Amino acid sequence: MGSSLEKLTRFPERTKKQLGAALRQVQNGLTPQIARPLNSYGSGVHELKASTRGDTYRLVYLIKLKKGIYVLDAFMKKSKTGRRIPKEISTRLKQRIKEARAHDKE
């Protein structure tokens, strides 16, 4: 969704491979070790976290839809003050969740 693919392609090669392998597991109905649910966004929203050279990268996706898995966003976690997703990203995720669910119903 949105610019997720473009952002993901800018991640370090090692991180792209790790997140790609984890997404493949999700596509095959498995739960990767690096996945965790984001219950505050509703049922079916999860994130994958990978670290490379001290930086943490996240990929947020939505499952439980008929047409497949929707990658909602990919970003590097920059905040040093906690694990929370920054407000602007959170707002974007909420919008993309609505868009993904609407697209899935078409």
C-alpha positions as CSV (number, residue, x, y, z in Angstrom):
1,M,0.0,0.0,0.0
2,G,1.2,3.5,-0.7
3,S,5.0,3.9,-0.7
4,S,5.7,0.7,1.3
5,L,7.5,-1.1,-1.6
6,E,9.6,1.9,-2.4
7,K,10.6,2.3,1.2
8,L,11.4,-1.3,1.6
9,T,13.7,-1.3,-1.4
10,R,15.8,1.4,0.4
11,F,16.5,-0.9,3.4
12,P,19.9,-2.6,3.8
13,E,20.2,-5.8,1.8
14,R,20.4,-8.0,4.8
15,T,17.2,-6.4,6.3
16,K,15.3,-6.8,3.0
17,K,16.2,-10.5,2.9
18,Q,15.2,-11.0,6.5
19,L,11.9,-9.2,6.1
20,G,11.2,-10.9,2.7
21,A,11.8,-14.3,4.2
22,A,9.4,-13.5,7.1
23,L,6.8,-12.3,4.7
24,R,7.1,-15.5,2.7
25,Q,6.4,-17.4,5.9
26,V,3.3,-15.2,6.5
27,Q,2.1,-16.0,3.0
28,N,2.5,-19.7,3.8
29,G,0.3,-19.4,6.9
30,L,3.2,-19.4,9.4
31,T,4.1,-16.9,12.1
32,P,7.7,-15.7,11.8
33,Q,9.7,-15.3,15.0
34,I,10.2,-11.6,14.3
35,A,6.4,-11.0,14.1
36,R,4.2,-9.5,16.7
37,P,0.6,-8.4,16.7
38,L,-0.3,-4.7,16.9
39,N,-3.6,-5.2,18.7
40,S,-4.1,-1.4,19.1
41,Y,-4.8,-1.3,15.3
42,G,-7.3,-4.1,15.3
43,S,-7.4,-7.7,14.5
44,G,-5.0,-9.0,11.8
45,V,-2.4,-6.1,12.0
46,H,1.1,-7.3,12.7
47,E,4.6,-6.0,12.4
48,L,8.0,-7.5,11.5
49,K,11.0,-6.1,13.2
50,A,14.6,-6.5,12.0
51,S,17.8,-4.8,13.2
52,T,20.9,-4.1,11.1
53,R,24.0,-2.2,12.3
54,G,22.1,-0.8,15.3
55,D,19.1,0.4,13.3
56,T,15.7,-1.1,13.7
57,Y,13.4,-1.5,10.7
58,R,9.7,-2.3,10.8
59,L,7.2,-3.6,8.3
60,V,3.5,-3.5,9.2
61,Y,1.1,-5.8,7.4
62,L,-2.6,-6.8,7.5
63,I,-3.8,-10.4,7.3
64,K,-7.2,-12.0,7.5
65,L,-8.4,-10.5,4.3
66,K,-9.8,-12.4,1.3
67,K,-7.4,-11.0,-1.4
68,G,-4.3,-11.7,0.6
69,I,-1.7,-9.9,2.8
70,Y,-1.5,-6.1,2.6
71,V,1.8,-4.5,3.5
72,L,0.7,-1.2,5.1
73,D,4.1,0.5,5.7
74,A,7.8,0.0,6.0
75,F,10.0,2.3,8.0
76,M,13.1,2.7,10.1
77,K,12.4,3.2,13.8
78,K,14.2,6.4,14.7
79,S,12.9,7.2,18.2
80,K,15.3,6.6,21.1
81,T,12.5,7.2,23.6
82,G,10.4,4.1,23.4
83,R,8.9,1.4,21.4
84,R,5.8,3.3,20.3
85,I,5.1,3.9,16.6
86,P,5.5,7.7,15.9
87,K,2.2,9.6,15.5
88,E,2.5,10.4,11.8
89,I,3.2,6.8,11.0
90,S,0.3,5.7,13.2
91,T,-2.1,8.0,11.4
92,R,-0.9,6.7,8.1
93,L,-1.3,3.1,9.2
94,K,-4.9,3.8,10.3
95,Q,-5.7,5.3,6.9
96,R,-4.1,2.4,5.0
97,I,-5.9,-0.2,7.1
98,K,-9.2,1.4,6.0
99,E,-8.1,1.5,2.4
100,A,-6.9,-2.1,2.5
101,R,-10.2,-3.3,3.9
102,A,-12.2,-1.3,1.3
103,H,-10.0,-2.7,-1.5
104,D,-10.5,-6.2,-0.2
105,K,-14.3,-5.8,-0.4
106,E,-14.2,-4.7,-4.1
